Amino acid sequence: MTELAVSRKHGETRDKLLDAGLRLFSEKGFEGTSVMHIEAAVGLKPGNGSFYRHFKSKEALMEAVVRREIERVRSWRIAAAGFSTGERGREKYRQEFLQSLEAMEAIKDLINLLAREYGQGRFPELMAELRALLLDEGVSVFREEYRASMKQGVLREMDARILSSIMMSSLVGYHLANMYFGCEPGGVNREEFTEGLVELMMKQKGASS
């Protein structure tokens, strides 16, 4: 096997370990997941040290998993920001809400990992960074967008800080209800839900400024 082939195989195995680590940490938690579980999940012979050729410890894998997902989320946000540059209005916000729900579905393992590990005292800096990315930064993006839309008379007048918190909490709550209970709250599908959110925030025709 050539050096290039060895390097490629090493990278493929590392990626598999990252994928398996994310899934298992999400399902079992950090403490409930052993190195042998992770090795078995990717087809490595448990206990022969194969894992440690890629990561020095289970803690190192956990950090690498979260770092990779953080970069993935940031890349999606940049792409979404470039996509949603159209005129402010009902359709723009409906599409952005749908994209937010789709993004949460794509990172559901990461969200579940955060729910398991946050506040447990393990990886405090990493968990704080993850919370800031998924919650604080998302609310901040909404807040600045809503302030600009209110100035243009597109959205109803209210505290943009409160509106952004309401919208983010609604989207997260809808996603979590689907993830944990396996059903759409009240039988309301994504399209109906996002349209309802938009209706609540839009300035009504004929309303005074």
Residue, then its C-alpha position, 0 to 999 in steps of 0.5 A: m500500500t502506497e503512502l498516499a493510500v495509507s494516508r487516505k485510509h487513516g483519514e477515512t477511519r478517523d472520519k468514521l470514528l468521528d461519526a460513530g462518536l457523535r452518534l454514540f455520545s448522543e445516544k449513550g452520553f459520554e460516560g455511557t460510551s466506551v472506547m470499545h463501543i466506538e471501535a466496534a461501531v466502525g469495525l475496528k477490533p476492540g481492545n487492540g489499540s486501533f482507536y489510539r492511532h487516531f485519538k489520544s483519548k475518548e476526551a480528545l474524540m469528544e472535543a474533535v466531534v464537537r469542533r467538527e460540528i461547530e464548523r459545520v453549523r457555521s458553514w451552514r449559517i454562512a451559506a444560509a446568509g448568502f441565500s436569504t438576501g432577498e427582499r424582506g417579507r412573508e416568503k423570506y421569513r417563511q423560508e428562513f424558518l423552514q431552513s432553521l428546522e431543517a438545520m436542526e434536524a440535520i444536527k439532531d445528534l449534536i443537539n441531543l449530545l448538548a442536552r445530555e452533557y450541558g451542566q454535567g461539569r464535563f467539557p465546560e468550555l466546549m459546552a458553553e461554546l456549543r450553547a453560544l453557537l446554537l442559541d446565543e448567536g442564532v438569537s442575535v442574528f434574528r434580533e438584528e434582522y428583525r430590527a432592520s425589518m421593523k424600521q422598514g415597516v415590514l414587521r409589527e413594532m415590538d422589542a426585537r430582543i423579545l421577538s427573536s427570543i420568541m421565534m427561536s424558542s418556538l422553532v427549538g420547541y417544535h423541533l424537540a417535540n418532533m425529535y423526542f415524541g415523534c409527532e408534529p405538535g397538534g398535528v401542525n406540519r412544518e409548512e403550517f407552523t412556519e406560516g403561523l410564525v410569520e403571520l404572528m410577526m408580520k405587520q398587519k395591513g392598515a395597522s398604524s406605525 
